[in-house]
Amino acid sequence: MIVKVGKKDWDINDCTYAERRELHKLNAKVWWEGKMDVESYYDVLEKVGVIAGLGENDFKDMDMAKVDEVLQGIFLEYLGIEPAKKDSGG
């Protein structure tokens, strides 16, 4: 499947129902009791990378913040979540 994150189209593996359920479960741990668990957040992103079939070569020219942005975008696509729209102030 193709996912556009930023200005690039990423050719990634499809995500099965079981994998989506696993990602949903991992994501629930990120916000347990109303506080963000950073370790759990990165567990989600690492799992997304594995499912997507992305690795070191895909990210070799990117800084870690950009890698996180790509993985977060793929995560949202996998779970069918639309990113929040930024308020234009108008």
N, C-alpha and C positions, 0 to 999 in steps of 0.2 A: 504494500500500500504506500501511497505517497502522502506525506504530511508536510505542509509548508510551515516552517518556523523561521521568523525573521524574513530574510530575503532568499532563503535556500529551501529547495524541495528535498526532503529526506526520503529515500527509498528504504522502508523498514518492513519488518515482518508484521503480518496481521497478529492480532491478539485474540486468543480463544476466550470463550466464556469463563473457563476455569482460571485463566490468567487474569481476566478482568476482576473476578471475585477476589483473587489473591491480592491484587493491587488495591482494591477497595478496602480490604481488611487491613493491609499495611497502612493505608492512608488514615484509617480510623485511629490508629495508634499515635499518629502525629499530633492529633488534637485532643487526646484523652484528657478529661477533666479541665478543658478550656485553656490548657497551656500547650505551647508548641514544644514537642520533643525533637530537637534538631537531629539527633542520631536516627530516629525513626524516619524523619524526612529524607535523609540521605539513603536509608535502606530502600525507600520507595524509588528514588531516582536510580539507584544501582539496579534494582529489579527491572525498571523500565528499559534501561540500556540493554540488559540481557535479553528480555523478551523481543525488543526491537532488532536485535542482532547487530548492535553498534558496538564498536570497540575503540581501542586506542588510535588506530589509523584514521578513524572517522573524525576524531577530535584533535589530531596532532597539531594543528595550527591555531587552536582556540584556547583562551584562558578559561579557568575553571568556572567563573561566573557565567560565561557564554555556554559552556557545556551544560550547566544546571538549567539555563534558560531553554535549551533545546530539549533536554529530557523532560522538563516540566511541560513544555508544549506537547510533546508526544504523549505524556501521561494524560493530559486533558483530552486529547483526541481519542485515546484508548477508552476512556470512561465516558465519552460523549458529553463532557462538560465544556461549556463555552466560557472563555475567559471573560472576566468582568470588563465592561466597557468603561473607558476612561471618560470622566465628565469633562465636557468641552468648556464648561463654565458659562454656558449661554443659556 
